[in-house]
Amino acid sequence: MKVAIIGGGMSGLLTAYRLARNCSVTVYEKQGKLGGLAGGVDDDDGTHGDKYNHCLCCADTEILRVIRELNLSHDLCWRVARQGIVQNNTVVPACRADDLLRFTSLSFTDKIRLAGFFLKNNLRGESGDLDNVPARDWVIQNCGEKVWEYFFEPSLKFKYSVPGNTISAAYLWARIHEKKHGKIAVFAHSSDGLIQGLRQAVEKDRGVFRLGTEVTGLKRQGNRWHVAGGEGETAYDCVVYTGPYSEAIALCPAIPAACPKTALPVEYLSVDCCVLRLDRPLKESYWLFMVLSKGRASRVVIDTAALCDNPLVYIPVYRPAGNKNPSQYELCLRESFEFCERINPQFKLDWVKKHYFFSDTQVEPVFSLNYVRSMRDDPEILPGLFIPELFRERSLLKTFNSAAIKSRIIAAKIQAKYAGNHSNRR
């Protein structure tokens, strides 16, 4: 059975890895290298790093299983590190519910309500009926106006410029439910080891990678899918499209008509990220900081020095994908230095040995009420066509672990539903 996978990022690679043992797999990637948002940079001095930070925790069992299967567990650095909230140039630990009692902008009653809110939702196993509940209403009902204004609204503004009453509470629950505290892992040098491990496993099973090949058309004829790209058109039994849904419907106009529930316009986020290579930790034992400012979007600053011996500081800025004006590099760099000084007033420019700037569009959808309602319990959009982005996986979030879960489910469905009918076709 022949399967085309469009997109050579982590989602596409994991799906190819799951399918290549039993199917003839071809991966199309328009860039000249694999990895997508999981890709990295190699410096002339031999150092490596990811464009964007990718950390794992003990709860990420699906991707950790893949890493073990590829014999790459030795590449992971596991360390206990803390998260902190930065307020008035002071770092307050934010690892446990009782740490929130130190949050100075809230009354004692509000702190108790906030701590109880986190405890309750960390124990809650599913988002349940929160899909149709605005995030703002959910927080105010449980914690009050002040908690929303001083804590959650700046956190949401870190990513979204839209009002909190348009974002689904299910997204906020997923963020609360992340286990990104305690023991955290990152790859010692970069995620490239995982990318190359997946590629080698797929090629060992005779999978094919068509790098630098942009797919320009996708249509169904009879019971097969025809993928146009490169020098011509190739027929496949199934297609897995791992890119944004908005690009999928541009390639295949039949999708909206066949799936009216998912025909609504999807808003996306773009990201600009300043990465600093420091010669020391920004602040000992901390890896993640939420820098809060009343009336302004908060910023998340990630320092991998607490997690591995490859100290990189990530300061991402999100913007609507429709905004065609990326952040100016010089301005982004100055703001990054400002946030480093707020975290550690002793920060000096000579700590910075190198800096980078990365920018990507349509990195993830906006989890609005409309978008979350449109997500599906079945990844198969049309017969033989699978789009992971629209598939409702428990966590909602776009992570390596979520990609691994979706790839396993999609591969199992393809093999159960289609492989038996095409067992001789490779």
Protein Blocks (a to p, Z undefined) as FASTA:
>chain_A
ZZddehjbfklmmmmmmmmmmmccddddfbfbehijmmccddfkopacdfbdcdddfklm
mlmmmmmmnopmmmpccddddddddeehiacddfbfklmmmpmkbcfklmmmmmmmmmmm
mmpmbgkjmmmpcfklmmmmmnojklmmmmmmmmmmmmmmcdfklpcfklmmmmmmpcce
hjadddfkbmmlmmmmmmmmmmmnopacdehiacfbdcdehjbccddehjbccddfbdcd
fbdfklmmmmmmmlmmmmmmlmpccddddddddddddfbdfbghiabdcdddehiacddd
ddfklmmccdcddddddddfklmbdcdfklmmmmmmmmmmmmmmmbcfklpmbdcdddde
hkbccddfklmmmpcfbfblbghiacfklpccfklpacfklmmmmmmmmmmmmmmmmmmm
mmmbZZ
